[in-house]
Amino acid sequence: MGYSVDLNSDLGEGFGAWTLGDDDAMLELVTSANIACGFHAGDPTTLLATCESAATRGVRIGAQVGYRDLAGFGRRFIDMSPKDLTADVIYQIGALDGLARVAGSRVTYVKPHGALYNAIVHHRRQARAVVAAVVAYDSSLPVLGLPGSVFLEEAREAGLDVVAEAFADRAYTAEGTLVPRTESGAVLNDPALVAERVRRMVVDGELDAVDGSTLKITAESVCVHGDSPAAVDMAAAIRDLLESSDVEITPFT
């Protein structure tokens, strides 16, 4: 039986004189790039350069939309009205899509970032607001999200294509959600451990939660965070192990 999976990473997260991660190295390894849209990270020059690098390599570009929270890197929940959130998400998709088109590509999917991603696992009003923004901008755009989230539920009901995402370098609770970054062991950095974990996700459809229980999981796309210190090594180890296990690494779009 053949297996395939998309490999994605959060990129374009530098700002001005500050560089975060090795985007060019990651773009040699991933098939989809979740590029920041200026609200949680990324300035226009950085974002255009990242879009150009992705386009040159044939990597798909996704709009990574988030709360307007540069100081907190988009990792702080903001209790905002659905109307405001919808407008913010439309604004972000449109801005990145403009840069992507100038670079010779375009935005081909949408993925929420950080606190927004985690909030809309359960926060239905905000989930609906994000879905409304994607539908309003371009209803052909797929969305990435956590399996079992109300976000993917609302997206399906609105007629959007949904992509079930798993995380290579994040620990999971027994409920199938991500362990908060504030807790010990939430972020994984061992390339060999992470690669085997991803192989098991894709081939066996399971992984171990922090309490030792086994979770059943669907992984159509797997994320390696570009800001992790060992991001490039982890992505390379994942590619090597998956390819040696006859798993095709290919974009979902």
C-alpha atoms as one frame of an Amber mdcrd trajectory, in Angstrom:
protein
   0.000   0.000   0.000   1.393   3.409  -1.007   1.431   6.391   1.305   1.837
  10.091   0.635   1.967  13.213   2.779   2.585  16.933   2.496   5.377  18.472
   4.575   4.786  22.077   5.641   6.596  24.696   7.704   5.899  28.168   9.139
   8.179  30.590   7.290   8.680  34.302   6.640   8.665  35.013  10.352  11.612
  37.373  10.492  10.990  41.090  10.985  13.213  43.892   9.754  16.746  43.331
  11.044  15.694  40.203  12.976  15.987  36.835  11.243  14.093  33.816  12.517
  14.950  30.368  11.211  16.629  29.327   7.946  13.824  29.752   5.428  15.912
  28.934   2.345  17.119  25.653   3.844  13.581  24.703   4.873  12.259  25.514
   1.404  14.609  22.866   0.000  12.863  20.264   2.167   9.164  21.109   2.482
   6.391  20.985  -0.113   4.190  23.716   1.400   5.159  26.985   3.088   2.863
  28.623   5.635   4.048  32.183   5.145   3.331  34.828   7.770   1.080  37.708
   6.731   2.484  40.571   8.798   0.178  40.330  11.808   2.112  37.907  14.023
   5.428  38.218  12.166   6.962  39.217   8.853   7.531  42.568   7.174   6.711
  43.168   3.468  10.317  42.833   2.287  10.810  39.569   4.172   7.488  38.186
   2.987   8.141  39.036  -0.661  11.580  37.417  -0.506  10.090  34.296   1.091
   7.395  34.113  -1.589  10.043  34.468  -4.289  12.134  31.673  -2.753   9.105
  29.410  -2.498   8.038  30.156  -6.077  11.524  29.421  -7.410  11.483  26.003
  -5.753   7.901  25.129  -6.673   6.828  25.101  -3.027   3.133  25.854  -2.464
   2.367  29.086  -0.618  -0.185  29.219   2.184  -1.380  32.292   4.068  -0.652
  31.841   7.760  -3.208  34.154   9.307  -3.252  35.121  12.965  -4.132  37.651
  15.595  -2.656  41.154  15.276   0.006  40.463  17.892   3.581  41.189  16.779
   4.818  41.585  20.359   3.465  38.186  21.372   4.278  36.425  18.075   0.577
  35.658  17.713   0.659  33.270  20.646  -1.747  35.241  22.866  -5.512  34.793
  22.583  -7.425  37.929  21.600 -11.133  38.089  22.334 -12.268  39.963  19.235
 -15.608  40.235  17.481 -16.288  37.851  14.579 -16.715  40.845  12.251 -13.275
  42.205  13.131 -11.620  38.789  12.901 -13.148  38.099   9.488 -11.900  41.450
   8.181  -8.422  40.860   9.629  -8.154  37.444   7.988  -9.338  38.750   4.591
  -6.768  41.542   4.879  -3.948  39.088   5.604  -4.812  36.670   2.805  -5.079
  39.505   0.311  -1.754  41.051   1.331   0.172  37.796   1.038  -1.606  36.821
  -2.171  -0.490  40.117  -3.729   3.127  39.454  -2.801   2.889  35.834  -3.968
   1.497  36.842  -7.352   4.277  39.383  -7.878   6.698  36.536  -7.070   5.127
  34.388  -9.786   2.953  32.224  -7.555  -0.201  32.664  -5.478  -1.753  31.720
  -2.163  -3.112  28.177  -2.518  -4.362  27.482   1.017  -4.925  29.071   4.425
  -3.617  27.968   7.825  -4.288  29.832  11.089  -1.305  30.513  13.323  -0.508
  30.111  17.002  -3.168  31.177  19.476  -5.779  31.525  16.735  -5.089  27.971
  15.532  -5.506  26.621  19.049  -8.527  28.803  19.892 -10.596  27.613  16.935
 -10.193  24.002  17.920 -13.087  24.771  20.324 -14.052  28.458  19.867 -16.896
  28.180  17.359 -17.576  31.910  16.885 -13.983  32.599  15.939 -13.846  29.440
  13.821 -16.861  30.654  11.856 -15.249  34.075  11.451 -12.108  32.576   9.909
 -14.171  30.338   7.634 -16.262  33.332   6.557 -13.093  35.176   5.579 -11.805
  32.323   3.411 -15.194  31.878   1.750 -15.404  35.612   1.060 -11.889  35.821
  -0.392 -11.730  32.582  -2.411 -13.856  29.560  -1.589 -11.543  27.307  -3.625
  -8.774  27.681  -1.021  -8.333  24.632   1.253  -7.748  25.173   4.965  -5.382
  23.327   7.307  -6.460  22.502  10.822  -6.419  20.054  13.692  -8.545  16.923
  13.170 -11.671  17.057  15.322 -11.625  20.848  15.571 -14.759  22.943  15.198
 -12.782  24.937  12.619 -12.599  22.003  10.215 -16.226  21.154  11.003 -17.370
  24.687  10.124 -15.150  24.722   7.025 -16.683  21.492   5.711 -20.190  22.806
   6.290 -19.272  25.950   4.336 -18.077  23.847   1.413 -14.339  24.392   1.861
 -11.804  21.646   1.277 -10.149  20.704   4.565  -6.731  19.206   5.210  -6.055
  17.311   8.435  -2.752  18.459   9.886  -0.405  16.802  12.365   2.637  18.272
  14.107   6.022  16.624  13.946   7.600  18.617  16.753   4.762  19.172  19.231
   3.531  16.924  22.031  -0.139  15.921  22.131  -2.584  15.590  25.013  -4.742
  12.487  25.430  -7.609  14.527  23.899  -5.677  15.013  20.645  -4.863  18.687
  21.202  -1.412  20.253  21.416   0.296  20.503  24.791   0.632  24.235  25.608
   4.095  25.630  24.932   4.263  26.798  28.542   4.437  23.171  29.708   7.609
  21.111  29.864   8.078  18.750  26.923   5.619  20.574  24.667   8.197  21.103
  21.917  10.304  18.247  20.516  13.787  18.773  19.043  15.371  15.330  18.509
  15.530  14.736  14.702  15.606  10.929  14.902  12.749  10.774  17.412  10.664
  13.250  15.444  11.270  11.452  12.132  10.151   8.093  13.533   7.138   9.791
  15.088   6.113  11.191  11.700   6.660   7.836   9.968   4.336   6.255  12.497
   1.741   9.018  12.009   1.698   8.566   8.240   2.076   4.793   7.936   0.341
   3.543  11.102  -2.035   6.450  11.724  -1.118   6.756  15.394   1.129   8.477
  17.914   1.719   8.481  21.660   0.174  11.196  23.828   2.051  12.638  26.810
   0.181  10.361  29.215   1.345   7.270  27.311  -1.962   6.570  25.603  -2.093
   5.911  21.871  -3.959   8.350  19.644  -5.415   7.530  16.256  -4.452  10.338
  13.902  -4.965  11.460  10.316  -1.994  13.249   8.791  -2.557  14.642   5.311
   0.011  17.359   6.022   2.726  17.387   8.686   4.149  20.608  10.135   7.720
  21.237  11.250   7.951  24.665  12.902  10.540  26.783  11.110  11.512  28.681
  14.270  12.666  25.585  16.155  16.475  25.459  16.646  16.696  22.012  15.011
  14.067  22.689  12.328  16.267  21.982   9.295  17.754  18.825  10.816  14.286
  17.560  11.750  12.834  18.245   8.298  15.782  16.512   6.630  15.493  13.478
   8.917  11.756  13.261   8.246  12.281  13.361   4.478  15.013  10.722   4.616
  13.017   8.304   6.752   9.739   8.753   4.868  11.376   8.319   1.472  13.194
   5.198   2.665   9.798   3.934   3.896   8.260   4.410   0.404   6.221   7.411
   1.472   5.789  10.028  -1.254   6.243  13.608  -0.045   3.983  15.739  -2.177
   1.906  18.926  -1.804  -1.804  18.478  -1.091  -2.771  21.338  -3.429
